[in-house]
């Protein structure tokens, strides 16, 4: 009933479709963990729709796989305000950091390794 649940996607015959996510978490049953580990990724930054569903499940799975979890509060939306707030509180209390995208970018700009890679 919100603008986040009234999305319409049109797939053209020439479009390339990747359809691997079958469950609430992006980690199950995909190769994401395998790919991230092979790239030596230690931190997962989550954004997207349904904070109280898919984002929260991905945060739990990432944390259980020993990734540092960051959820960007201004780039996620929940089923409704109450559910979104509850999910963000769970992440903040048990799983990782909840912050705004601008703050994360500012932090990355101040990190020498990230700044050097961006140059």
C-alpha positions in Angstrom: 0.0 0.0 0.0 3.0 2.3 -0.1 5.1 3.7 -2.9 7.7 1.0 -2.1 5.3 -1.8 -2.8 3.7 -0.4 -5.9 6.8 -0.9 -8.1 6.3 -2.0 -11.7 9.1 -3.5 -13.7 9.0 -4.1 -17.4 11.4 -6.7 -18.8 12.0 -6.5 -22.5 12.8 -9.6 -24.5 16.4 -8.3 -25.1 17.1 -7.6 -21.4 19.5 -9.7 -19.5 17.8 -11.1 -16.4 19.7 -12.4 -13.4 17.3 -14.2 -11.1 19.2 -15.8 -8.2 17.8 -14.4 -5.0 15.1 -16.8 -3.9 14.9 -16.0 -0.1 14.7 -13.0 2.2 18.5 -12.7 2.5 20.8 -12.0 -0.3 23.2 -14.5 1.2 20.9 -17.6 0.8 21.2 -19.6 -1.4 23.7 -17.5 -3.5 27.4 -17.4 -4.0 27.7 -13.9 -2.4 29.6 -15.0 0.7 32.1 -17.0 -1.5 32.6 -14.0 -3.8 33.1 -11.5 -0.9 35.6 -13.7 0.8 37.6 -14.2 -2.4 37.7 -10.4 -2.7 38.8 -10.0 0.9 35.7 -8.0 1.8 35.2 -7.6 5.5 32.4 -5.0 5.6 28.9 -5.2 4.0 27.0 -2.0 3.5 23.2 -2.6 3.0 20.6 -0.5 1.4 17.3 -1.2 -0.4 13.7 -1.9 0.2 12.0 -3.7 3.0 14.3 -2.9 6.0 12.2 -5.2 8.2 12.4 -8.1 5.9 15.2 -8.5 3.3 17.7 -5.9 4.7 17.3 -7.3 8.3 17.7 -10.9 7.1 20.8 -10.0 5.1 22.2 -8.1 8.1 21.7 -11.2 10.4 23.3 -13.4 7.8 26.3 -11.1 7.2 26.8 -10.8 11.0 26.6 -14.5 11.4 29.3 -14.8 8.7 31.6 -12.4 10.6 31.2 -9.4 8.3 31.0 -5.9 9.7 27.5 -4.7 8.9 26.5 -1.2 8.0 22.9 -0.3 7.2 22.3 3.1 5.5 19.2 4.5 7.3 18.5 7.1 4.6 18.7 4.5 1.8 16.4 1.8 3.2 12.6 1.7 3.6 10.4 -0.7 5.6 6.9 -2.0 5.3 5.9 1.0 7.5 7.6 3.4 9.8 7.2 1.3 12.9 8.6 -1.8 11.3 11.5 0.1 9.8 12.4 1.7 13.1 12.2 -1.7 14.9 14.5 -3.3 12.3 17.0 -0.5 12.5 17.0 -0.8 16.3 17.7 -4.5 16.0 20.6 -3.9 13.7 22.0 -1.2 15.9 21.7 -3.2 19.1 22.9 -6.6 17.8 24.4 -6.6 14.3 26.3 -3.5 13.3 26.1 0.2 12.5 23.1 2.2 11.3 24.1 5.5 9.7 23.3 7.9 6.9 25.1 7.5 3.6 26.7 11.0 3.7 28.3 10.1 7.1 29.7 6.9 5.7 31.1 8.6 2.6 32.7 11.3 4.8 34.2 8.6 7.0 35.6 6.8 3.9 37.1 10.0 2.6 39.0 10.4 5.9 40.4 6.8 5.7 43.9 6.9 4.1 43.5 3.6 2.2 40.2 4.5 0.7 41.3 8.0 -0.2 44.4 6.6 -1.9 42.3 4.1 -3.9 39.9 6.8 -5.1 42.8 8.9 -6.5 
